[in-house]
Amino acid sequence: MAIVAKASGDGQTFTPAPAGVHQAVCVDVVDLGLLDVTWQGVKKTQHKVNVAWQIAEDRDDGKPYLVFKRYTLSLSEKANLRKDLESWRGKKFTRDEEMGFDIERLIGVNCLLNITHNEVKDKTYANVVSIMPLVKGMPTISARDYVRKMDRQPEEAAAPSRDDEHEPPPITDEDITPF
């Protein structure tokens, strides 16, 4: 299989999701495996995951915005994943849940995301800074035009797919239960 390199600055523009509070649905949880990280001068290996959401607002081309947040796969008291999940759920983890919580249960679950913008080298990036449950009685949204990374064909795996032929089955109310 070929490994193709391309020049950056190929004329494509990237428009980040708008800043503010948005209704969103979790569309993917990607296991990134063990990654080497350096924090405060200390190098270590951590298990990382990426969580992906579609927000209710569409881009200019009619496709939904995607936002991502990377986490260390941990439910320790200080872990960002735990803090965000407890905020999203609106409740603390039980002792049993701390022993093992399948984060793929997040897929199809709605939330409210607070998104801010961060400027790095003349580019603007959307950052998820907080996650909240939907307001009671708020209608849910469903994922659309998205194929989970693990379900993509090898040539699709590098970028989010938008092929209609790969659209996942619709999510029903039974699928969207508190996790």
N, C-alpha and C positions, 0 to 999 in steps of 0.2 A: 504494500500500500504506500502511496506517495505521501510525503510530508511536505506541504506547500507553504513557503514563506511569502509574505506580501509586504510591500512597503507601507509604512504608516502614512497618514496624511493623504489617503486615496480619494479625497474629495467628499467623503461621506461626513455628514454632520450628525451629531448626537444631541438630542434634546432630552434633558433629564425630566423625570416626573416633576410636576409643579410642587412647590413648597406648600405646606399647610396640612390640614387634617383631611384624610380621604378614606372612604369606605374601600375595603380591599378583600380579596379572597386569596388564601394560600394556594399556590398552584404547584409548588415543588419543594422537596427537601432533598438536597444533593449531598451525599457523603463524599467529602473531599479527602478522607483518609488522614494519615499522619503527616503533619507538615512541621517543618522546622520554623520556629518563631524566635524572635529576640525581643525581650521586654525589659526595660531598665537595665540594659547591658547583659542580661542573662539569656543565654541560648537554651532552648528546650524544644522537645517534640510534643505536639499536641494534636489530638483528634479534632478535626474541624468539619463543620457542615455549613452549607449555604441554604438559607430559606428564601424562597421567591414568592412574591405576591403580584397579582394584577390589581391595579386600582380601577375604580369605576369610571374614571375619566379617560377618554381616548386621546391619542396623539392626533396631529393634523391629518395623518394618512388614514385615520379611522381605526387603527389597531390600538389595543389597550397598552397603557404604560406598564412596564415591569420594574419592580424594585427588589433589591436583594439585601440581605444582611448575613454576614458570616459570624459564626459562633464557634466557641470551643464546645465540644459535645460533653457537657457536664451539668449536673444539677446541684453542685455544691452551693452553699449559702451565698457566696460572692459571685457566682457565675452569671454572666449577662443573659445566657439562655434561660436560666431559672427565673431571673428577675422579669424578663420580657414575657415568659409564659405565665407567670403568676399574675402579671398585670393584664394580659390578654384574657386569661380565664376568669379573672376577678376573684381568685381564691388562692390560698397557699397550697402547696403540695402536701399530701398526706405522707406518712412514713412509708406506706406500701408503694405509693407512686414514686417516691425518691429512690426506691430499690431498682426501678426500671420503668421508664416511660417511653413508649414508642412515639417518636416525634413525627413519624409519617402520618399519625392520626390528625395532624394539623391540616393536611391537604383537603381542600374543599371548605375549610372553616373560614368564616368571615370575621372581620375585625375593623377597627379604625386605626389607621396609621398616621402618626405625626411625622411628616417629612420636612427636613431642612436641606438647604443647599450648602455645599462646601466647594470653595474655589481652590483648585490645584493646577498650577502651571497654565493659566488662562482657560481652563476647562471647568465646567460646573457639574458637580455630581450630586445626585439625590441620596440623602442618608435617612434611614429609618431611625428616629430617635426615641419613639415610644409606640407602644401597641396597647390598644384598649379594646374591650369587648364592644359589640354593637349596643346601641341604646335599645332598651326593651321595646319590642314591637316594630323595630326597623326591618324593612324587607331585606332579604339577602340577595347577593349577586352570585352568579356562577362564572366559573372559568370559561374562557372561550379562546379558540385559536391557539392553544398551547399544548405541546406534547412534552411530557416529563422527560428530563434528560436521559434517564435510564431506559426509556422506551424509544428513543430516536435511533434512526439508522446511523451507522458510523459517520457518514459524511454530514449528517445533520447535527451531530453531537457538539460541535464547536460553537453553535449559535442557537438561540431559541427558534424553534420552528413555528411557522404560521400556516402550514399547509392545511387546507380544509379536510383533505382526505385522512389526516391523522388526528382529527378532533376527538378528544376523549368523550366518553358517554356523558350525557347531561347529569348534573348533580341534583338529587332530589332532597326534599326536606328530611328524609330519613338519614341521608348521608351527612347532614349538617347537624350534628349533635354536640353538646358540650364535650370537650375532650378532657 
